[in-house]
Amino acid sequence: MYSRRTHRRTRTGLVLAAAALLATACSAHGASTSASSASGASLAALPRATPSELSPYYGQKLSWRECGVPGFQCATMKAPLDYAEPTDGDVRLAVARKKATGPGKRLGSLLVNPGGPGGSAIGYLQQYAGIGYPEEVRARYDMVAVDPRGVARSEPVECLDGPAMDTYTQTDTTPDDERETERLVAAYQKFAEGCGAGAPKLLRHVSTVETARDMDLLRAVLGDEKLNYVGASYGTFLGATYAGLFPDRTGRLVLDGAMDPSLPARRLNLEQTAGFETAFQSFAKDCVRRADCPLGGKGTPPDRVGENLKAFFRKLDARPVPTGDTAGRKLTESLATTGVIAAMYDEGAWQQLREVLGTAMKKNDGAGLLALSDGYYERGADGGYSNLMSANAAVNCLDLPAAFATPDQVREALPDFRKASPVFGEGLAWASLTCAYWPVQPSGEPHRIVAAGAAPIVVVGTTRDPATPYRWAQSLAGQLSSGRLLTYDGDGHTAYGRGSTCVDSTIDAYLLRGTVPADGKRCS
């Protein structure tokens, strides 16, 4: 899940349920779980001593250079493609930093990751964290990011070109009959085949465990004894995985918008579906108090607001509306649904959502909702897409077994998904079929992360978070032996830097002075 932050008010909690949302460890990557069952498996720490065959990687020197953004430097780091067979080749990882500005004693490096999987950590650093994190934090830490393997600048996985992605994102994800189901399955198959054709070898080595091991390489290359880290959304799973593998090297970790690694893909997707419904109910209550709400007037029950939105989606399913798009795209049910979901990540987007829904529903102009959808998919004005969606599926489908193997399994689960979200449930259930056609077998399984012996880890959960339900933060904080739960009673995805002085001051005190919040502290 990719964290939607202040710098782009779009998304940080990616691909919804389009694939499994988490990852796990496996022996093929040099780590193991202590049991084979999902309910009892626990991530095991790696040996403290660095294997001799990895010494050249841990001893490498980075050559820093200017990289087009004032104040930032970039470099390339090599990591083994396969940690189990380090002589089988390298993967080149893009790294960026902004050095501590002072005053005050330097505290080392602070690695940041916005989530996804598939979000560019370097983009996040240069566009937000390196300029928008509190001044005192940036004064004391070198702000650092590495694009994970397969993502953005680090040998990106590419599945479809722009026109093909346009077709893919417009595919009907609420099939009404067998013919529409076949079209949806064909779209998933074409997407998967494109990924397999473009990066057949890399596709087997983009797991969260391998990326966590890359983070330890970077820690060593930067000269830090311990890893200090702020991860949002999926980045919390990445950070927790690091702590599980390297508890003795874990420094100050903030896991904001936490994920639960103990859940199988179907359960993850179902609970995330319920999370989007919770967020929509909050939006609906706010909407009907506004004069410009296109889904109901004052006193309209939230459930009725949802029914009105579903009725609009059904109209789009039958007859998409014009958008003025130069590529000729119209606003389909699938694109409109994505646009609405995109606005659930940040309550600051609710006004915009009311406006663009009103324009689409009353003026037959879908341009505004299309723009929200394009922002979610990271589609540029030139019709090209970032590799966000490709990398997201590549990591998710490797990390966990698919939620569903066949369309029939989706149909059997539809009642549960519709119950979780009358508005979004059906579409998110069908989106969970993506990994069924993946060209690479999954290497992970659900597991708990204990990280015994790690320093205190701050786990942040937002009570009405759409993409990472609050229960996940409670679960992760409970799994981690040194987890400390910080609760934000509010809306939107993640909490740090989103307007709560209580949250921000608590996390800043931890990062700057090591002050650990009381477990269970609540902020609003």
SVG drawing of the C-alpha trace seen along z (x, -y; Angstrom):
<svg xmlns="http://www.w3.org/2000/svg" viewBox="-33 -25 68 51">
<polyline fill="none" stroke="black" stroke-width="0.4" points="0.0,0.0 1.4,-3.3 1.0,-6.2 -0.7,-9.2 1.2,-12.1 1.0,-15.9 3.2,-16.3 0.8,-14.6 -2.6,-14.0 -3.0,-10.9 -2.1,-7.6 0.0,-5.8 -1.8,-2.5 -1.7,-1.0 -3.6,1.3 -6.3,1.8 -7.0,5.5 -5.7,6.1 -3.2,8.4 -2.1,9.8 -1.2,6.9 1.7,8.3 4.7,10.4 6.6,13.0 9.8,14.8 11.0,18.1 14.1,20.2 14.8,19.5 15.7,15.9 17.9,16.8 15.3,16.5 12.7,18.9 9.5,19.1 9.5,21.2 6.4,23.2 4.7,24.0 1.1,23.1 -0.1,19.6 -1.4,19.4 1.8,20.4 4.6,19.2 7.0,16.6 9.8,14.8 13.2,16.0 16.1,13.7 19.2,14.1 22.6,14.9 24.3,11.9 27.5,12.6 27.5,11.5 28.2,14.4 31.6,14.1 30.1,14.3 28.2,11.1 31.3,9.2 31.9,7.5 28.4,6.1 28.6,4.9 32.1,3.4 31.2,1.4 31.6,-2.4 28.9,-4.6 29.9,-7.2 27.6,-10.2 26.7,-12.6 24.3,-15.5 21.0,-14.3 19.0,-17.2 17.2,-18.2 19.0,-20.9 20.3,-19.6 20.0,-15.9 22.7,-13.5 22.2,-10.1 24.2,-6.9 23.8,-3.3 24.2,-0.4 24.7,3.2 22.9,6.1 22.8,9.8 19.9,10.7 19.5,13.9 20.8,13.8 20.8,17.6 23.1,17.6 25.1,14.4 27.3,15.3 24.3,15.5 24.3,11.8 23.5,8.4 20.6,6.0 21.4,2.3 19.5,0.1 19.0,-3.6 19.8,-5.5 19.3,-9.2 20.1,-11.3 19.9,-14.8 22.6,-15.4 21.8,-16.7 21.7,-20.4 22.5,-21.1 22.6,-22.5 22.9,-19.8 24.7,-16.5 24.1,-14.2 22.0,-11.1 23.0,-9.1 20.7,-8.2 16.9,-8.1 15.7,-5.8 12.1,-6.5 9.7,-4.4 6.2,-5.5 4.7,-2.1 3.1,-0.4 4.7,1.9 5.8,0.0 6.0,-3.5 9.2,-5.3 11.1,-6.0 13.3,-8.5 10.4,-10.4 8.9,-10.5 12.2,-11.7 12.7,-14.5 9.1,-15.6 8.2,-15.4 10.3,-13.8 13.5,-15.6 11.8,-19.0 8.7,-18.5 9.7,-16.5 10.2,-18.6 13.1,-20.9 14.8,-19.5 14.6,-16.0 16.2,-17.0 18.8,-18.9 19.9,-15.9 19.5,-13.1 20.8,-12.4 17.5,-11.8 17.9,-8.7 15.8,-6.6 16.4,-3.6 13.9,-2.5 13.2,1.1 14.3,3.7 11.8,3.7 10.6,0.2 11.0,-3.2 14.8,-3.7 15.9,-0.3 15.5,2.0 11.7,1.4 9.3,4.2 7.2,3.2 4.1,5.1 2.2,3.1 2.8,-0.1 0.6,-3.2 -2.2,-2.3 -2.4,1.2 -2.6,-0.1 -5.4,-2.4 -7.3,0.6 -6.4,2.5 -7.6,-0.2 -10.9,-0.5 -11.7,3.2 -15.0,3.9 -14.3,5.4 -17.9,6.1 -18.7,8.7 -22.4,9.2 -22.2,12.4 -19.8,15.1 -18.6,13.1 -17.6,10.1 -15.9,12.5 -13.9,13.9 -12.8,10.4 -11.7,9.7 -9.7,12.9 -8.1,12.2 -7.1,8.7 -5.4,10.2 -3.7,12.9 -2.4,10.3 -1.0,8.1 0.7,11.1 2.2,12.3 3.6,8.9 5.3,8.9 6.8,12.3 8.0,11.4 9.7,8.2 11.6,9.4 11.5,13.2 14.5,13.5 14.0,10.4 10.4,11.3 11.5,14.1 13.5,11.8 11.4,8.8 10.1,10.1 9.8,8.0 12.4,10.1 15.0,9.5 14.2,5.7 14.6,5.8 18.0,7.4 18.9,4.7 18.1,2.1 20.6,3.8 23.2,3.5 22.5,-0.2 22.7,-0.6 26.2,0.9 27.3,-1.1 26.2,-4.3 28.3,-3.5 25.4,-3.2 25.4,-0.7 21.6,-0.6 18.9,-1.3 16.6,-4.3 13.5,-4.2 10.1,-5.7 7.8,-3.5 4.2,-4.2 1.6,-1.7 3.3,1.2 6.5,-0.4 5.5,0.7 5.6,4.3 9.0,3.7 10.2,2.1 8.8,4.8 10.4,7.5 13.8,5.7 13.3,5.8 12.4,9.5 15.5,10.4 17.9,8.0 16.6,7.2 20.1,6.4 20.5,3.8 17.1,2.1 17.3,-1.5 14.4,-3.9 11.6,-2.5 8.3,-4.3 5.7,-2.1 2.8,-4.4 -0.4,-2.9 0.6,0.6 -0.1,3.8 -0.7,7.2 1.8,9.9 -0.1,12.8 -3.1,12.7 -3.6,14.6 -4.3,12.7 -8.1,13.3 -8.4,12.1 -6.2,9.1 -8.3,8.1 -11.6,8.6 -10.5,6.5 -9.1,3.8 -12.5,3.8 -14.2,3.1 -11.6,0.3 -12.7,-1.5 -16.3,-1.1 -15.5,-2.6 -13.8,-5.6 -16.8,-6.0 -19.3,-6.0 -17.2,-8.8 -17.2,-10.7 -21.0,-10.1 -21.8,-11.6 -19.8,-14.6 -21.1,-14.9 -24.8,-15.2 -24.0,-18.1 -22.7,-20.0 -24.9,-22.0 -23.0,-20.6 -23.3,-16.9 -24.5,-15.2 -25.4,-11.9 -28.0,-13.1 -29.3,-16.0 -29.2,-16.8 -30.4,-13.8 -29.8,-11.3 -28.5,-8.1 -25.0,-7.0 -26.3,-3.7 -28.6,-5.6 -25.6,-7.7 -23.9,-4.5 -26.9,-3.2 -27.0,-6.5 -23.3,-6.1 -23.9,-2.5 -26.7,-3.6 -24.4,-6.1 -21.8,-3.3 -24.5,-1.1 -25.3,-4.0 -21.7,-4.2 -21.5,-0.5 -24.3,-0.8 -23.2,-4.1 -19.8,-5.7 -19.8,-9.5 -17.4,-11.8 -14.3,-13.2 -12.7,-15.3 -9.6,-13.0 -7.3,-13.3 -6.9,-9.5 -10.7,-9.1 -11.2,-7.6 -14.6,-7.8 -15.5,-7.6 -16.3,-3.9 -17.6,-2.3 -14.1,-1.0 -12.4,-4.3 -15.0,-6.1 -14.7,-3.6 -11.0,-4.1 -11.4,-7.9 -13.7,-7.6 -11.4,-5.2 -8.5,-7.5 -10.3,-10.3 -10.8,-8.1 -7.1,-8.2 -7.2,-11.8 -10.2,-13.7 -8.7,-16.8 -9.8,-15.4 -13.5,-15.1 -14.4,-18.5 -12.8,-17.7 -14.7,-14.4 -18.0,-16.1 -17.3,-18.6 -16.2,-16.0 -19.1,-13.6 -21.5,-16.5 -20.0,-17.4 -20.2,-13.8 -23.7,-13.1 -25.3,-16.4 -23.4,-17.7 -22.3,-14.4 -18.7,-15.4 -16.3,-12.8 -13.0,-14.7 -12.7,-15.3 -13.2,-11.7 -10.9,-10.5 -8.2,-12.9 -8.5,-11.3 -8.2,-7.9 -5.2,-8.8 -3.5,-10.2 -4.1,-6.9 -2.6,-4.9 0.2,-7.5 -0.7,-8.1 1.1,-11.1 -0.3,-13.7 1.6,-12.0 -0.4,-8.8 2.5,-6.9 2.3,-5.3 4.9,-4.9 5.7,-1.3 3.8,-1.5 1.0,1.0 3.5,3.4 5.8,3.4 2.9,3.7 1.6,6.9 5.1,8.3 5.8,7.9 2.4,8.9 2.0,12.0 5.4,13.2 4.9,12.5 1.7,14.4 -0.4,17.2 -3.2,15.7 -6.4,14.8 -8.4,16.7 -7.5,19.3 -10.6,19.2 -13.6,17.0 -15.8,19.5 -13.9,18.9 -14.5,15.2 -18.2,15.8 -18.4,17.9 -16.8,15.1 -18.9,12.2 -21.4,12.3 -18.6,11.7 -17.1,8.9 -20.5,7.2 -21.2,7.4 -17.8,5.8 -18.6,3.0 -21.9,2.7 -20.3,-0.1 -16.9,1.4 -17.1,5.1 -17.9,6.6 -15.1,4.8 -12.5,5.4 -13.4,9.1 -12.8,9.5 -9.6,7.4 -8.3,10.1 -8.1,12.5 -5.0,10.8 -2.4,13.1 -4.1,16.3 -2.5,15.9 1.0,14.7 3.9,16.3 6.0,16.8 5.0,19.0 4.7,17.2 7.6,17.7 6.1,16.4 3.3,17.3 1.5,15.5 3.5,15.1 3.9,13.2 6.9,10.9 8.2,10.8 11.6,9.3 12.8,10.4 15.5,8.2 14.8,5.2 14.8,1.7 11.3,0.1 9.3,-0.2 6.5,-2.8 3.5,-1.4 1.0,-4.0 -2.7,-3.2 -5.5,-5.6 -8.9,-4.6 -10.7,-5.2 -7.8,-4.4 -9.2,-3.1 -6.3,-1.2 -4.7,0.2 -7.5,0.8 -6.7,-0.1 -7.0,3.5 -3.8,4.2 -1.8,1.7 -3.2,3.3 -2.1,6.7 1.4,5.7 2.1,3.8 1.0,6.9 3.2,9.3 6.4,7.2 8.1,7.9 9.0,4.2 6.0,2.7 4.4,-0.5 1.0,-1.3 0.3,-5.0 -3.3,-5.6 -4.6,-8.5 -8.4,-9.0 -9.2,-10.3 -9.7,-9.8 -7.4,-9.2 -4.4,-7.0 -1.4,-7.2 -1.0,-9.9 2.5,-11.4 2.6,-14.8 -1.1,-15.0 -2.1,-17.7 -2.1,-16.1 0.3,-18.0 0.0,-15.1 1.1,-12.5 3.9,-14.6 5.4,-15.7 5.3,-12.1 7.1,-10.8 9.6,-13.7 10.5,-13.1 11.1,-9.4 13.2,-10.1 15.2,-12.9 15.6,-11.9 14.6,-8.2 11.6,-9.1 9.3,-6.0 5.6,-6.8 3.5,-4.9 2.0,-1.9 -1.6,-2.7 -1.2,-6.5 -4.1,-8.1 -4.0,-11.3 -6.6,-13.2"/>
</svg>
